[in-house]
């Protein structure tokens, strides 16, 4: 797992007055970045950074096969029933082609079977999508600021009451992350 943002970006977001933040909390902020990055990936049920995968599973009986990790950026090999399928040489030519979600076969199908399809491929983002990075920054800043009020839903002082968010993520972060969440593992 890679961090979804940097210490410099979090500190820039925290420095609302224009003054640079001291380095005394850098270790804490770095730990929060790693923890929140892991929490976001676990909540979304996916890894965002580009990585190589080998998937072995059952054929669908169709010409389309969805892969569990996306966006798919490269396919190294496809094997169906022990037979290597070459990449398609062009539109309408026999072989496999891919898009961001999975594979297409021209001139054949992913025959039904048990563990009869094997795919070696690369999937993920070359850099963290900006909205995911901002979601990570916002959550890190929230956790950093709430450390003095952990467990408090509200606080009253001089006749005024302030309420605090008691959720996994702020609402605007949850909205962003729902667009990237893998809800059904393949």
C-alpha atoms as an extended CHARMM CRD file, in Angstrom:
* protein
*
       186  EXT
         1         1  UNK       CA              0.0000000000        0.0000000000        0.0000000000  PROA      1               0.0000000000
         2         2  UNK       CA              1.2750000000        3.4510000000       -0.9010000000  PROA      2               0.0000000000
         3         3  UNK       CA              0.3540000000        6.6750000000        0.8480000000  PROA      3               0.0000000000
         4         4  UNK       CA             -2.3820000000        8.5560000000       -1.0180000000  PROA      4               0.0000000000
         5         5  UNK       CA             -0.9060000000       11.9960000000       -0.2940000000  PROA      5               0.0000000000
         6         6  UNK       CA              2.2470000000       13.6640000000        0.9790000000  PROA      6               0.0000000000
         7         7  UNK       CA              3.2120000000       15.3750000000        4.2050000000  PROA      7               0.0000000000
         8         8  UNK       CA              3.8120000000       18.6110000000        2.2570000000  PROA      8               0.0000000000
         9         9  UNK       CA              0.2560000000       18.5910000000        0.8510000000  PROA      9               0.0000000000
        10        10  UNK       CA             -1.2960000000       17.9550000000        4.2720000000  PROA      10              0.0000000000
        11        11  UNK       CA              0.7810000000       20.7160000000        5.8470000000  PROA      11              0.0000000000
        12        12  UNK       CA             -0.1930000000       23.1110000000        3.0450000000  PROA      12              0.0000000000
        13        13  UNK       CA             -3.8870000000       22.3560000000        3.7200000000  PROA      13              0.0000000000
        14        14  UNK       CA             -3.3850000000       22.8550000000        7.4720000000  PROA      14              0.0000000000
        15        15  UNK       CA             -1.5510000000       26.1820000000        7.0500000000  PROA      15              0.0000000000
        16        16  UNK       CA             -4.6870000000       28.3170000000        6.7040000000  PROA      16              0.0000000000
        17        17  UNK       CA             -3.0650000000       31.4440000000        8.0910000000  PROA      17              0.0000000000
        18        18  UNK       CA             -0.3340000000       31.3920000000        5.4430000000  PROA      18              0.0000000000
        19        19  UNK       CA              2.3540000000       30.5840000000        8.0120000000  PROA      19              0.0000000000
        20        20  UNK       CA              4.2660000000       27.3230000000        7.6510000000  PROA      20              0.0000000000
        21        21  UNK       CA              3.5630000000       24.6690000000       10.2680000000  PROA      21              0.0000000000
        22        22  UNK       CA              6.3510000000       23.6300000000       12.6290000000  PROA      22              0.0000000000
        23        23  UNK       CA              8.0200000000       20.2600000000       12.0880000000  PROA      23              0.0000000000
        24        24  UNK       CA              7.1830000000       19.0320000000       15.6080000000  PROA      24              0.0000000000
        25        25  UNK       CA              4.1210000000       17.0890000000       14.4030000000  PROA      25              0.0000000000
        26        26  UNK       CA              5.6320000000       15.7130000000       11.1810000000  PROA      26              0.0000000000
        27        27  UNK       CA              5.9760000000       12.1860000000       12.5890000000  PROA      27              0.0000000000
        28        28  UNK       CA              2.3660000000       12.2060000000       13.8030000000  PROA      28              0.0000000000
        29        29  UNK       CA              1.0880000000       13.5770000000       10.4840000000  PROA      29              0.0000000000
        30        30  UNK       CA              3.1120000000       11.0320000000        8.5030000000  PROA      30              0.0000000000
        31        31  UNK       CA              1.6650000000        8.2070000000       10.6100000000  PROA      31              0.0000000000
        32        32  UNK       CA             -1.8480000000        9.5980000000       10.0980000000  PROA      32              0.0000000000
        33        33  UNK       CA             -1.2920000000        9.7860000000        6.3230000000  PROA      33              0.0000000000
        34        34  UNK       CA             -0.2970000000        6.1030000000        6.2310000000  PROA      34              0.0000000000
        35        35  UNK       CA             -3.1780000000        5.0760000000        8.5080000000  PROA      35              0.0000000000
        36        36  UNK       CA             -5.8160000000        7.0580000000        6.6090000000  PROA      36              0.0000000000
        37        37  UNK       CA             -4.4580000000        5.8420000000        3.2490000000  PROA      37              0.0000000000
        38        38  UNK       CA             -4.8410000000        2.2510000000        4.4340000000  PROA      38              0.0000000000
        39        39  UNK       CA             -8.2980000000        2.9680000000        5.8430000000  PROA      39              0.0000000000
        40        40  UNK       CA             -9.4590000000        4.5070000000        2.5480000000  PROA      40              0.0000000000
        41        41  UNK       CA             -8.1600000000        1.5560000000        0.5200000000  PROA      41              0.0000000000
        42        42  UNK       CA             -9.7690000000       -0.9310000000        2.9340000000  PROA      42              0.0000000000
        43        43  UNK       CA            -13.0790000000        0.9880000000        2.8720000000  PROA      43              0.0000000000
        44        44  UNK       CA            -12.9960000000        1.1410000000       -0.9370000000  PROA      44              0.0000000000
        45        45  UNK       CA            -11.9500000000       -2.5370000000       -1.0890000000  PROA      45              0.0000000000
        46        46  UNK       CA             -9.1980000000       -1.7850000000       -3.5930000000  PROA      46              0.0000000000
        47        47  UNK       CA             -5.6260000000       -0.6270000000       -4.1450000000  PROA      47              0.0000000000
        48        48  UNK       CA             -5.2290000000        2.6030000000       -6.1080000000  PROA      48              0.0000000000
        49        49  UNK       CA             -1.5420000000        2.3850000000       -7.0960000000  PROA      49              0.0000000000
        50        50  UNK       CA             -0.5990000000        0.5320000000      -10.2610000000  PROA      50              0.0000000000
        51        51  UNK       CA              0.4480000000       -3.0710000000       -9.5940000000  PROA      51              0.0000000000
        52        52  UNK       CA              0.8320000000       -6.4090000000      -11.3770000000  PROA      52              0.0000000000
        53        53  UNK       CA             -1.7410000000       -9.1340000000      -10.7510000000  PROA      53              0.0000000000
        54        54  UNK       CA             -2.2760000000      -12.7380000000      -11.7370000000  PROA      54              0.0000000000
        55        55  UNK       CA             -5.9070000000      -13.7980000000      -11.6430000000  PROA      55              0.0000000000
        56        56  UNK       CA             -7.1110000000      -17.3730000000      -12.0270000000  PROA      56              0.0000000000
        57        57  UNK       CA            -10.8200000000      -18.0680000000      -12.0700000000  PROA      57              0.0000000000
        58        58  UNK       CA            -13.8390000000      -19.5200000000      -13.7990000000  PROA      58              0.0000000000
        59        59  UNK       CA            -14.7510000000      -18.7420000000      -17.3860000000  PROA      59              0.0000000000
        60        60  UNK       CA            -18.1190000000      -17.0720000000      -17.8980000000  PROA      60              0.0000000000
        61        61  UNK       CA            -19.1820000000      -18.7140000000      -21.1400000000  PROA      61              0.0000000000
        62        62  UNK       CA            -19.1590000000      -15.3010000000      -22.8120000000  PROA      62              0.0000000000
        63        63  UNK       CA            -16.7370000000      -13.1460000000      -24.7710000000  PROA      63              0.0000000000
        64        64  UNK       CA            -16.4180000000      -10.6460000000      -21.8760000000  PROA      64              0.0000000000
        65        65  UNK       CA            -14.5320000000      -11.1390000000      -18.6090000000  PROA      65              0.0000000000
        66        66  UNK       CA            -14.3710000000       -8.5400000000      -15.8440000000  PROA      66              0.0000000000
        67        67  UNK       CA            -11.1550000000       -8.4390000000      -13.8270000000  PROA      67              0.0000000000
        68        68  UNK       CA            -11.1040000000       -7.7580000000      -10.0830000000  PROA      68              0.0000000000
        69        69  UNK       CA             -8.6750000000       -4.8250000000      -10.2260000000  PROA      69              0.0000000000
        70        70  UNK       CA             -9.1100000000       -1.7370000000      -12.3630000000  PROA      70              0.0000000000
        71        71  UNK       CA             -8.3900000000        0.3490000000      -14.3120000000  PROA      71              0.0000000000
        72        72  UNK       CA             -6.6410000000       -2.3070000000      -16.3900000000  PROA      72              0.0000000000
        73        73  UNK       CA             -3.6260000000       -0.7180000000      -18.1070000000  PROA      73              0.0000000000
        74        74  UNK       CA             -1.8380000000       -3.7300000000      -19.6280000000  PROA      74              0.0000000000
        75        75  UNK       CA             -2.3810000000       -7.4420000000      -20.1660000000  PROA      75              0.0000000000
        76        76  UNK       CA              0.6840000000       -9.6820000000      -20.3300000000  PROA      76              0.0000000000
        77        77  UNK       CA             -0.9940000000      -13.0460000000      -20.9320000000  PROA      77              0.0000000000
        78        78  UNK       CA             -4.3600000000      -14.7940000000      -21.1820000000  PROA      78              0.0000000000
        79        79  UNK       CA             -4.8210000000      -18.5610000000      -20.9300000000  PROA      79              0.0000000000
        80        80  UNK       CA             -8.1700000000      -20.3610000000      -21.3770000000  PROA      80              0.0000000000
        81        81  UNK       CA             -8.3720000000      -24.1160000000      -20.7490000000  PROA      81              0.0000000000
        82        82  UNK       CA             -4.5600000000      -24.3080000000      -20.8930000000  PROA      82              0.0000000000
        83        83  UNK       CA             -4.3970000000      -22.6210000000      -24.3130000000  PROA      83              0.0000000000
        84        84  UNK       CA             -2.5530000000      -19.3110000000      -24.6180000000  PROA      84              0.0000000000
        85        85  UNK       CA             -4.7270000000      -16.6630000000      -26.2800000000  PROA      85              0.0000000000
        86        86  UNK       CA             -2.7610000000      -14.0650000000      -28.2630000000  PROA      86              0.0000000000
        87        87  UNK       CA             -3.6540000000      -10.3800000000      -28.3030000000  PROA      87              0.0000000000
        88        88  UNK       CA             -5.9050000000       -9.3150000000      -31.1680000000  PROA      88              0.0000000000
        89        89  UNK       CA             -3.9500000000       -7.8180000000      -34.0790000000  PROA      89              0.0000000000
        90        90  UNK       CA             -6.7670000000       -5.3620000000      -34.7860000000  PROA      90              0.0000000000
        91        91  UNK       CA            -10.4950000000       -4.8070000000      -34.9020000000  PROA      91              0.0000000000
        92        92  UNK       CA            -12.3080000000       -8.0440000000      -35.7610000000  PROA      92              0.0000000000
        93        93  UNK       CA             -9.1070000000      -10.1080000000      -35.5560000000  PROA      93              0.0000000000
        94        94  UNK       CA             -9.0670000000      -13.2110000000      -33.3240000000  PROA      94              0.0000000000
        95        95  UNK       CA             -7.5160000000      -12.8220000000      -29.8670000000  PROA      95              0.0000000000
        96        96  UNK       CA             -8.0070000000      -10.7620000000      -26.7400000000  PROA      96              0.0000000000
        97        97  UNK       CA             -8.3570000000       -7.0370000000      -26.2600000000  PROA      97              0.0000000000
        98        98  UNK       CA             -8.9210000000       -5.1250000000      -23.0470000000  PROA      98              0.0000000000
        99        99  UNK       CA            -10.4690000000       -1.9800000000      -21.6550000000  PROA      99              0.0000000000
       100       100  UNK       CA            -10.2750000000       -0.4490000000      -18.1940000000  PROA      100             0.0000000000
       101       101  UNK       CA            -12.6450000000       -3.0810000000      -16.7220000000  PROA      101             0.0000000000
       102       102  UNK       CA            -11.5390000000       -6.3590000000      -18.2740000000  PROA      102             0.0000000000
       103       103  UNK       CA            -11.0890000000       -8.5090000000      -21.3580000000  PROA      103             0.0000000000
       104       104  UNK       CA            -12.9060000000       -9.1410000000      -24.6350000000  PROA      104             0.0000000000
       105       105  UNK       CA            -12.3360000000      -12.2040000000      -26.8190000000  PROA      105             0.0000000000
       106       106  UNK       CA            -12.8160000000      -12.1490000000      -30.5620000000  PROA      106             0.0000000000
       107       107  UNK       CA            -13.2040000000      -15.5480000000      -32.2070000000  PROA      107             0.0000000000
       108       108  UNK       CA            -13.8800000000      -17.4450000000      -28.9840000000  PROA      108             0.0000000000
       109       109  UNK       CA            -15.3590000000      -17.3610000000      -25.4950000000  PROA      109             0.0000000000
       110       110  UNK       CA            -14.1220000000      -17.7370000000      -21.9480000000  PROA      110             0.0000000000
       111       111  UNK       CA            -15.4850000000      -21.2980000000      -21.6900000000  PROA      111             0.0000000000
       112       112  UNK       CA            -17.2730000000      -22.2320000000      -18.5030000000  PROA      112             0.0000000000
       113       113  UNK       CA            -15.1080000000      -24.1990000000      -16.1320000000  PROA      113             0.0000000000
       114       114  UNK       CA            -13.4580000000      -24.2140000000      -12.7400000000  PROA      114             0.0000000000
       115       115  UNK       CA            -10.2330000000      -22.2170000000      -12.4730000000  PROA      115             0.0000000000
       116       116  UNK       CA             -9.8290000000      -22.5450000000      -16.2490000000  PROA      116             0.0000000000
       117       117  UNK       CA             -8.8960000000      -18.9270000000      -17.0580000000  PROA      117             0.0000000000
       118       118  UNK       CA             -5.6280000000      -17.2680000000      -16.0630000000  PROA      118             0.0000000000
       119       119  UNK       CA             -4.7540000000      -13.6200000000      -16.7240000000  PROA      119             0.0000000000
       120       120  UNK       CA             -1.5410000000      -11.7380000000      -15.9230000000  PROA      120             0.0000000000
       121       121  UNK       CA             -2.2030000000       -8.0140000000      -16.0310000000  PROA      121             0.0000000000
       122       122  UNK       CA             -1.4180000000       -4.5760000000      -14.6370000000  PROA      122             0.0000000000
       123       123  UNK       CA             -4.0920000000       -2.3840000000      -13.0900000000  PROA      123             0.0000000000
       124       124  UNK       CA             -4.3230000000        0.7660000000      -11.0250000000  PROA      124             0.0000000000
       125       125  UNK       CA             -3.5110000000        4.4470000000      -11.3020000000  PROA      125             0.0000000000
       126       126  UNK       CA             -0.0240000000        5.7270000000      -12.1450000000  PROA      126             0.0000000000
       127       127  UNK       CA             -0.6760000000        8.5380000000       -9.6680000000  PROA      127             0.0000000000
       128       128  UNK       CA             -3.3780000000        9.0200000000       -7.0610000000  PROA      128             0.0000000000
       129       129  UNK       CA             -6.5220000000       10.5750000000       -8.5640000000  PROA      129             0.0000000000
       130       130  UNK       CA             -6.7450000000       14.1880000000       -7.2990000000  PROA      130             0.0000000000
       131       131  UNK       CA            -10.1450000000       13.6910000000       -5.6530000000  PROA      131             0.0000000000
       132       132  UNK       CA             -8.8500000000       10.6410000000       -3.7440000000  PROA      132             0.0000000000
       133       133  UNK       CA             -5.7970000000       12.5940000000       -2.6060000000  PROA      133             0.0000000000
       134       134  UNK       CA             -8.0080000000       15.4550000000       -1.4100000000  PROA      134             0.0000000000
       135       135  UNK       CA            -10.2660000000       12.9780000000        0.4180000000  PROA      135             0.0000000000
       136       136  UNK       CA             -7.1790000000       11.6140000000        2.1760000000  PROA      136             0.0000000000
       137       137  UNK       CA             -5.9470000000       15.1210000000        3.0560000000  PROA      137             0.0000000000
       138       138  UNK       CA             -9.3550000000       16.1360000000        4.4620000000  PROA      138             0.0000000000
       139       139  UNK       CA             -9.5670000000       12.9850000000        6.5760000000  PROA      139             0.0000000000
       140       140  UNK       CA             -6.0000000000       13.3330000000        7.8790000000  PROA      140             0.0000000000
       141       141  UNK       CA             -6.6640000000       16.9600000000        8.8560000000  PROA      141             0.0000000000
       142       142  UNK       CA             -9.9230000000       15.9770000000       10.5870000000  PROA      142             0.0000000000
       143       143  UNK       CA             -8.1910000000       13.2170000000       12.5830000000  PROA      143             0.0000000000
       144       144  UNK       CA             -5.3100000000       15.5460000000       13.4460000000  PROA      144             0.0000000000
       145       145  UNK       CA             -7.6300000000       18.2570000000       14.7320000000  PROA      145             0.0000000000
       146       146  UNK       CA             -9.9680000000       15.9130000000       16.5950000000  PROA      146             0.0000000000
       147       147  UNK       CA             -7.2450000000       14.2860000000       18.7090000000  PROA      147             0.0000000000
       148       148  UNK       CA             -8.0310000000       16.7170000000       21.5590000000  PROA      148             0.0000000000
       149       149  UNK       CA            -11.7410000000       15.8290000000       21.5130000000  PROA      149             0.0000000000
       150       150  UNK       CA            -11.8010000000       12.0970000000       20.8340000000  PROA      150             0.0000000000
       151       151  UNK       CA            -15.1000000000       10.6550000000       22.0050000000  PROA      151             0.0000000000
       152       152  UNK       CA            -16.8540000000       14.0390000000       22.2650000000  PROA      152             0.0000000000
       153       153  UNK       CA            -19.9660000000       14.6130000000       20.1320000000  PROA      153             0.0000000000
       154       154  UNK       CA            -20.3260000000       18.2400000000       21.1930000000  PROA      154             0.0000000000
       155       155  UNK       CA            -18.8680000000       20.8680000000       23.5010000000  PROA      155             0.0000000000
       156       156  UNK       CA            -20.5740000000       23.8000000000       25.2590000000  PROA      156             0.0000000000
       157       157  UNK       CA            -18.7330000000       26.9310000000       26.2610000000  PROA      157             0.0000000000
       158       158  UNK       CA            -20.1360000000       30.3310000000       27.2350000000  PROA      158             0.0000000000
       159       159  UNK       CA            -23.6420000000       29.4240000000       26.0770000000  PROA      159             0.0000000000
       160       160  UNK       CA            -22.5830000000       28.1850000000       22.6490000000  PROA      160             0.0000000000
       161       161  UNK       CA            -22.5390000000       24.5550000000       21.5750000000  PROA      161             0.0000000000
       162       162  UNK       CA            -20.2960000000       23.1250000000       18.8990000000  PROA      162             0.0000000000
       163       163  UNK       CA            -21.0930000000       19.7080000000       17.3840000000  PROA      163             0.0000000000
       164       164  UNK       CA            -18.4300000000       17.4040000000       15.9820000000  PROA      164             0.0000000000
       165       165  UNK       CA            -18.5630000000       14.8220000000       13.1940000000  PROA      165             0.0000000000
       166       166  UNK       CA            -18.5900000000       11.2880000000       14.5980000000  PROA      166             0.0000000000
       167       167  UNK       CA            -18.2990000000        9.2210000000       11.4140000000  PROA      167             0.0000000000
       168       168  UNK       CA            -15.6820000000        7.3100000000        9.4460000000  PROA      168             0.0000000000
       169       169  UNK       CA            -15.3990000000       10.1970000000        6.9730000000  PROA      169             0.0000000000
       170       170  UNK       CA            -16.8030000000       13.6930000000        6.5640000000  PROA      170             0.0000000000
       171       171  UNK       CA            -19.8540000000       13.6340000000        4.2290000000  PROA      171             0.0000000000
       172       172  UNK       CA            -18.0070000000       15.2290000000        1.2870000000  PROA      172             0.0000000000
       173       173  UNK       CA            -15.2440000000       12.6080000000        1.5510000000  PROA      173             0.0000000000
       174       174  UNK       CA            -17.7460000000        9.7390000000        1.7170000000  PROA      174             0.0000000000
       175       175  UNK       CA            -19.4060000000       11.0450000000       -1.4600000000  PROA      175             0.0000000000
       176       176  UNK       CA            -16.0770000000       10.9790000000       -3.3310000000  PROA      176             0.0000000000
       177       177  UNK       CA            -15.0500000000        7.5700000000       -2.0340000000  PROA      177             0.0000000000
       178       178  UNK       CA            -18.3800000000        5.9470000000       -2.9210000000  PROA      178             0.0000000000
       179       179  UNK       CA            -17.5410000000        6.5880000000       -6.5850000000  PROA      179             0.0000000000
       180       180  UNK       CA            -14.3660000000        4.4890000000       -6.2300000000  PROA      180             0.0000000000
       181       181  UNK       CA            -15.6550000000        1.7690000000       -3.9030000000  PROA      181             0.0000000000
       182       182  UNK       CA            -15.5790000000       -1.7920000000       -5.1850000000  PROA      182             0.0000000000
       183       183  UNK       CA            -18.7440000000       -3.1760000000       -3.6230000000  PROA      183             0.0000000000
       184       184  UNK       CA            -18.7590000000       -6.6690000000       -5.1210000000  PROA      184             0.0000000000
       185       185  UNK       CA            -15.4300000000       -8.5030000000       -5.2240000000  PROA      185             0.0000000000
       186       186  UNK       CA            -14.9870000000      -10.4290000000       -8.4490000000  PROA      186             0.0000000000
